[in-house]
Amino acid sequence: MTAESEKRVVEEIETALSSLGKLKILRLLMKEPSHAFTRYEIGKKIPLNSRDIKNNLYALFEIGWLKELKYGNLQKYSINMDHNLVKHLSNFFRDIGYI
């Protein structure tokens, strides 16, 4: 692994796992990888305020860990299982019983 790719991995992991809210969102989305959730649906399942949900989703989307689907004004989010780090983290979460 090059120094540049190692730096990218470290930055992604630190961004993605830097808050309890992001962990809860990742857990929810990894539990149902084929489902796309609205922010409202996420808020019903995770006790976070709407601003924190929006900010956490944006941060995870920016690093490529989430897919964003747009239906007119409606936005839905799903986990990006095509991302290598997401696949590894999902496997780890399953192995330890987190999801």
PEZI-V463552 format. One record per residue. RES is the residue in one letter. SS is DSSP state (~ for helix, > for strand, _ for the rest). PSI is psi in whole degrees, -180 to 180 (* if undefined). Layout:
BEGIN
RES|SS|PSI  RES|SS|PSI
END
This chain:
BEGIN
M|_|131  T|_|163  A|~|-38  E|~|-45  S|~|-35  E|~|-42  K|~|-42  R|~|-44  V|~|-47  V|~|-45  E|~|-43  E|~|-48  I|~|-45  E|~|-38  T|~|-48  A|~|-34  L|_|21  S|_|-4  S|_|155  L|~|-36  G|~|-44  K|~|-41  L|~|-43  K|~|-39  I|~|-47  L|~|-43  R|~|-48  L|~|-49  L|~|-34  M|~|-28  K|~|-31  E|_|70  P|_|-20  S|_|0  H|_|139  A|_|129  F|>|143  T|_|165  R|~|-36  Y|~|-46  E|~|-42  I|~|-44  G|~|-30  K|~|-27  K|~|-23  I|_|125  P|_|76  L|_|152  N|_|159  S|~|-34  R|~|-42  D|~|-40  I|~|-48  K|~|-48  N|~|-42  N|~|-42  L|~|-43  Y|~|-45  A|~|-42  L|~|-35  F|~|-42  E|~|-33  I|_|3  G|_|11  W|_|-16  L|>|154  K|>|141  E|>|127  L|>|131  K|>|130  Y|>|88  G|_|-122  N|_|-8  L|>|131  Q|>|136  K|>|154  Y|>|141  S|>|161  I|>|143  N|_|88  M|_|-3  D|_|-14  H|_|127  N|~|-46  L|~|-37  V|~|-42  K|~|-47  H|~|-44  L|~|-41  S|~|-43  N|~|-43  F|~|-48  F|~|-41  R|~|-43  D|~|-36  I|~|-2  G|_|16  Y|_|-32  I|_|*
END
